[in-house]
Amino acid sequence: MFSFFHKRHNCFCAFCKTPRRIYRKKNISFMNLIASALASVVLMFAIWQQYDPRVMIVFVVCLAISEVFVKIRWRLSVVCRQCGFDPVLYLKQPEAAAQKVKEQLEARKQDPKYLLAKPLNLPAIPAEKAKALQDKGKGRLVSRSI
Ligand SMILES: [Zn+2]
């Protein structure tokens, strides 16, 4: 009911459980449509100083730009800033997602800014289970806290 004020939704990272916010909006809304229409009218007068049918092309381009903008913003907000976990990539290519998390955790270790930061609450895998997983050859583990 307060959807207008709560575009940014509180959630937790699926991997490190850090509370964070992601944009709920994945596609353009009616407001973006109005904004695109206004922008194209303004552009029309700026370019041709009068009504011009080419305004329709400008309008479509404006819509496309706002759609791409909203998509990119949502896509970027989905990735965890702390551990680099990307749920969208994980669904498509779990290995690529694991690689990204590994790189992010590696970068975190090098970055002095994170020296005093609270350690991430990474999923813990008991030693035996980790060994069993590695014996099975199901790929290397990204993190092992125990
Ligand atoms: Zn995370």
Residues whose N, C-alpha, C, O or C-beta is under 5 A from the ligand:
A	BS01	ZN	C13 F15 C16 K17 C80 Q82 C83 G84 F85
